[in-house]
Amino acid sequence: SVPCEYALDPLNEVMLAYSMNDLEIPKEHGYPIRMVSPGMIAVRSCKWVNQLIISDVEADSAPQRRDYKVVTDNEIS
């Protein structure tokens, strides 16, 4: 779960990558497409993207809701 405001802010440089160093992304790094979310915990840079879901609520899976939370000074991300 990456908040839309974060993903759409050009300063955050969130992207869907289909190449790495001018070559297709290797399978172990997420071929054919990987989401890259700089500044967020690594689990938010999803490998093997096959679907994007735009929602008003966070994903309901345990890894997204509970397992991969990081507490910062101002928020939970």
Sequence and secondary structure as in RCSB ss.txt:
>XXXX:A:sequence
SVPCEYALDPLNEVMLAYSMNDLEIPKEHGYPIRMVSPGMIAVRSCKWVNQLIISDVEADSAPQRRDYKVVTDNE
IS
>XXXX:A:secstr
   HHHHH GGG  EEESEETTEE  GGGTTT EEE TTS GGGS SS       SS   SHIIIIIT  B SS 
B 
